[in-house]
């Protein structure tokens, strides 16, 4: 999977962040901007806002997306999920709050992250 494909997948699942992503990537490489950047800088801000809002429906949707993307068995997508999302969450103030929402495979990976 390429950055373009993974970013497009993110946009298809979360059209509500399209404007934020477009604004972020317009001075970079557009839709081809590295997914690590897009996920870490745009998607994680969105995710954290949903946690702050206690928007459980959105949190569950995000966690389902994380799990299904991780399980695509695509090395690039899995790395973006692991490094860009799971490691980011583990090192954040949200670390204690999120474990109950992660699904089995990503929860297992999340619990194994050591800093």
C-alpha positions in Angstrom: 0.0 0.0 0.0 1.3 3.5 -0.8 0.8 6.7 1.2 -1.7 7.8 -1.4 -3.8 4.6 -1.0 -3.6 4.7 2.8 -4.5 8.4 3.0 -7.4 7.8 0.6 -8.6 4.9 2.8 -8.5 7.3 5.8 -10.5 9.9 3.9 -13.0 7.4 2.8 -13.6 6.3 6.4 -13.5 9.7 8.0 -14.7 12.3 5.4 -15.3 14.7 8.3 -11.5 15.4 8.5 -11.1 16.0 4.7 -10.7 19.7 5.1 -8.1 19.3 7.9 -6.1 16.8 5.8 -6.3 18.9 2.6 -5.1 22.0 4.5 -2.3 20.0 6.1 -1.0 18.4 2.8 -1.5 21.3 0.5 2.0 22.6 1.0 3.5 19.1 1.1 2.9 16.4 -1.5 -0.9 16.5 -1.5 -2.6 13.1 -1.2 0.8 11.5 -1.6 2.1 13.0 1.6 3.5 10.3 3.8 0.9 8.6 5.9 3.0 8.7 9.0 2.7 12.5 8.9 -1.0 12.6 8.1 -1.9 10.0 10.7 0.3 11.5 13.4 -0.5 15.1 12.9 -4.1 15.2 11.6 -5.8 11.9 12.5 -4.4 11.7 16.0 -5.6 15.3 16.7 -9.1 14.2 15.6 -8.8 11.0 17.7 -7.7 12.9 20.8 -10.6 15.4 20.3 -13.1 12.5 20.3 -11.6 11.1 23.5 -11.8 14.6 25.1 -15.5 14.9 24.0 -16.2 11.3 25.3 -17.7 10.6 21.9 -17.8 6.8 22.3 -19.4 6.2 18.9 -16.5 7.9 17.2 -13.9 6.3 19.4 -15.3 2.9 18.6 -15.3 3.7 14.9 -11.7 4.9 15.0 -10.6 1.8 17.0 -12.4 -0.4 14.4 -10.6 1.4 11.6 -7.2 1.0 13.4 -7.8 -2.7 13.9 -9.0 -3.4 10.4 -6.2 -1.4 8.8 -3.6 -3.1 11.0 -5.0 -6.5 9.9 -4.7 -5.8 6.2 -1.4 -7.5 6.4 0.2 -4.7 4.6 3.6 -3.8 6.0 3.4 -0.1 5.4 -0.2 0.2 6.8 0.7 -1.9 9.8 3.8 0.3 10.5 1.7 3.5 10.3 -0.8 2.0 12.7 1.9 0.7 15.1 4.2 3.7 15.1 1.8 6.6 14.1 -1.1 5.6 16.3 -0.3 2.9 18.9 3.1 4.3 20.0 1.6 7.8 19.9 -1.3 6.8 22.2 1.0 4.9 24.5 3.2 7.9 25.1 0.2 10.3 25.5 -1.9 11.5 28.4 -4.6 9.3 26.9 -2.8 6.1 27.5 -4.9 4.9 30.4 -8.2 5.9 28.7 -7.8 4.2 25.4 -7.0 0.5 26.2 -10.6 -0.4 26.9 -11.6 0.7 23.3 -8.9 -1.0 21.3 -9.8 -4.3 19.6 -7.9 -7.6 20.3 -5.0 -7.4 17.8 -4.1 -3.8 18.3 -4.7 -4.0 22.1 -2.2 -6.8 22.2 0.4 -4.8 20.3 -0.5 -1.7 22.4 0.1 -3.6 25.7 3.5 -4.8 24.4 4.8 -1.3 23.7 7.5 -0.4 26.2 9.2 3.0 26.6 
